[in-house]
């Protein structure tokens, strides 16, 4: 019984540590590799398209603006909303 209790406590601690480490990703600063890992339902090309859109149009002012990137739909945004933030808007590059 003691072993089972120890295993349950250990499992709980591991799960808690992952939730702490899995901080939301800032879509205005993340590179394509980070976006690909953070956003469920996109691959390398869509992640790169997000970065290119940001470079061309300036920073996102909300996560909802991801739908402006060709191939990113409302469902993808909704499914990933908890993993994404817009923390550092910047001006578009000249």
LOVEXDREN-100749 format. One record per residue (C-alpha): residue in one letter; residue number from 1; x, y, z. Coordinates in nm, 2 decimals, always signed. Each point is the difference from the previous one (the first is absolute). Example, Ala and Ser with C-alpha at 12.3 -4.5 7.8 and 13.67 -1.06 7.14 Angstrom:
BEGIN
<node res="A" n="1" u="+1.23" v="-0.45" w="+0.78"/>
<node res="S" n="2" u="+0.14" v="+0.34" w="-0.07"/>
***
This chain:
BEGIN
<node res="X" n="1" u="+0.00" v="+0.00" w="+0.00"/>
<node res="X" n="2" u="+0.29" v="+0.24" w="+0.08"/>
<node res="X" n="3" u="+0.14" v="-0.06" w="-0.35"/>
<node res="X" n="4" u="-0.33" v="+0.09" w="-0.16"/>
<node res="X" n="5" u="-0.03" v="+0.31" w="+0.20"/>
<node res="X" n="6" u="+0.35" v="+0.11" w="-0.09"/>
<node res="X" n="7" u="-0.07" v="-0.07" w="-0.37"/>
<node res="X" n="8" u="-0.32" v="+0.21" w="+0.01"/>
<node res="X" n="9" u="+0.18" v="+0.29" w="+0.17"/>
<node res="X" n="10" u="+0.28" v="-0.02" w="-0.25"/>
<node res="X" n="11" u="-0.24" v="+0.00" w="-0.29"/>
<node res="X" n="12" u="-0.18" v="+0.30" w="+0.14"/>
<node res="X" n="13" u="+0.32" v="+0.19" w="+0.04"/>
<node res="X" n="14" u="+0.11" v="-0.08" w="-0.36"/>
<node res="X" n="15" u="-0.34" v="+0.11" w="-0.14"/>
<node res="X" n="16" u="+0.01" v="+0.33" w="+0.20"/>
<node res="X" n="17" u="+0.35" v="+0.08" w="-0.11"/>
<node res="X" n="18" u="-0.10" v="-0.04" w="-0.37"/>
<node res="X" n="19" u="-0.29" v="+0.24" w="+0.05"/>
<node res="X" n="20" u="+0.23" v="+0.26" w="+0.15"/>
<node res="X" n="21" u="+0.27" v="-0.04" w="-0.27"/>
<node res="X" n="22" u="-0.26" v="+0.01" w="-0.28"/>
<node res="X" n="23" u="-0.03" v="+0.38" w="+0.00"/>
<node res="X" n="24" u="-0.20" v="+0.16" w="-0.29"/>
<node res="X" n="25" u="+0.20" v="+0.10" w="-0.31"/>
<node res="X" n="26" u="+0.01" v="+0.36" w="-0.11"/>
<node res="X" n="27" u="-0.09" v="-0.01" w="-0.37"/>
<node res="X" n="28" u="+0.18" v="+0.33" w="-0.05"/>
<node res="X" n="29" u="+0.34" v="-0.13" w="+0.10"/>
<node res="X" n="30" u="+0.00" v="-0.37" w="-0.06"/>
<node res="X" n="31" u="+0.19" v="-0.14" w="-0.29"/>
<node res="X" n="32" u="-0.15" v="-0.25" w="-0.24"/>
<node res="X" n="33" u="+0.13" v="-0.31" w="+0.18"/>
<node res="X" n="34" u="-0.15" v="+0.12" w="+0.33"/>
<node res="X" n="35" u="-0.33" v="+0.08" w="-0.17"/>
<node res="X" n="36" u="-0.01" v="-0.34" w="-0.16"/>
<node res="X" n="37" u="+0.05" v="-0.18" w="+0.33"/>
<node res="X" n="38" u="-0.25" v="+0.23" w="+0.19"/>
<node res="X" n="39" u="-0.29" v="+0.01" w="-0.25"/>
<node res="X" n="40" u="-0.18" v="-0.33" w="-0.04"/>
<node res="X" n="41" u="-0.12" v="-0.06" w="-0.36"/>
<node res="X" n="42" u="+0.27" v="+0.19" w="-0.19"/>
<node res="X" n="43" u="+0.33" v="-0.11" w="-0.16"/>
<node res="X" n="44" u="+0.32" v="+0.16" w="-0.11"/>
<node res="X" n="45" u="-0.15" v="+0.20" w="-0.29"/>
<node res="X" n="46" u="-0.29" v="+0.15" w="+0.21"/>
<node res="X" n="47" u="+0.24" v="+0.09" w="+0.28"/>
<node res="X" n="48" u="+0.23" v="+0.17" w="-0.25"/>
<node res="X" n="49" u="-0.31" v="+0.18" w="-0.16"/>
<node res="X" n="50" u="-0.08" v="+0.14" w="+0.35"/>
<node res="X" n="51" u="+0.36" v="+0.14" w="+0.03"/>
<node res="X" n="52" u="-0.01" v="+0.14" w="-0.36"/>
<node res="X" n="53" u="-0.35" v="+0.16" w="+0.06"/>
<node res="X" n="54" u="+0.14" v="+0.16" w="+0.32"/>
<node res="X" n="55" u="+0.30" v="+0.14" w="-0.18"/>
<node res="X" n="56" u="-0.20" v="+0.14" w="-0.28"/>
<node res="X" n="57" u="-0.30" v="+0.14" w="+0.20"/>
<node res="X" n="58" u="+0.14" v="+0.07" w="+0.34"/>
<node res="X" n="59" u="-0.08" v="-0.16" w="+0.33"/>
<node res="X" n="60" u="-0.32" v="-0.16" w="+0.08"/>
<node res="X" n="61" u="-0.22" v="+0.19" w="+0.25"/>
<node res="X" n="62" u="-0.20" v="-0.30" w="+0.09"/>
<node res="X" n="63" u="+0.02" v="-0.38" w="-0.04"/>
<node res="X" n="64" u="-0.32" v="+0.03" w="-0.21"/>
<node res="X" n="65" u="+0.20" v="+0.17" w="-0.27"/>
<node res="X" n="66" u="+0.16" v="-0.33" w="-0.09"/>
<node res="X" n="67" u="-0.30" v="-0.07" w="-0.22"/>
<node res="X" n="68" u="+0.14" v="+0.26" w="-0.23"/>
<node res="X" n="69" u="+0.29" v="-0.24" w="-0.09"/>
<node res="X" n="70" u="-0.10" v="-0.21" w="-0.30"/>
<node res="X" n="71" u="-0.08" v="-0.35" w="+0.11"/>
<node res="X" n="72" u="-0.06" v="+0.08" w="+0.37"/>
<node res="X" n="73" u="-0.37" v="-0.03" w="+0.08"/>
<node res="X" n="74" u="-0.21" v="+0.09" w="+0.30"/>
<node res="X" n="75" u="-0.01" v="-0.36" w="+0.12"/>
<node res="X" n="76" u="+0.38" v="-0.01" w="+0.02"/>
<node res="X" n="77" u="+0.00" v="+0.33" w="+0.19"/>
<node res="X" n="78" u="-0.26" v="-0.13" w="+0.24"/>
<node res="X" n="79" u="+0.17" v="-0.33" w="+0.06"/>
<node res="X" n="80" u="+0.33" v="+0.18" w="+0.09"/>
<node res="X" n="81" u="-0.12" v="+0.31" w="+0.17"/>
<node res="X" n="82" u="+0.12" v="-0.10" w="+0.35"/>
<node res="X" n="83" u="+0.35" v="-0.06" w="-0.13"/>
<node res="X" n="84" u="+0.04" v="+0.33" w="-0.18"/>
<node res="X" n="85" u="+0.04" v="+0.36" w="+0.11"/>
<node res="X" n="86" u="+0.08" v="+0.34" w="-0.15"/>
<node res="X" n="87" u="+0.23" v="+0.16" w="+0.26"/>
<node res="X" n="88" u="+0.23" v="+0.22" w="-0.20"/>
<node res="X" n="89" u="-0.15" v="+0.18" w="-0.30"/>
<node res="X" n="90" u="+0.25" v="+0.19" w="-0.20"/>
<node res="X" n="91" u="-0.03" v="+0.22" w="-0.31"/>
<node res="X" n="92" u="+0.03" v="-0.13" w="-0.35"/>
<node res="X" n="93" u="+0.34" v="+0.00" w="-0.15"/>
<node res="X" n="94" u="+0.06" v="+0.27" w="-0.27"/>
***
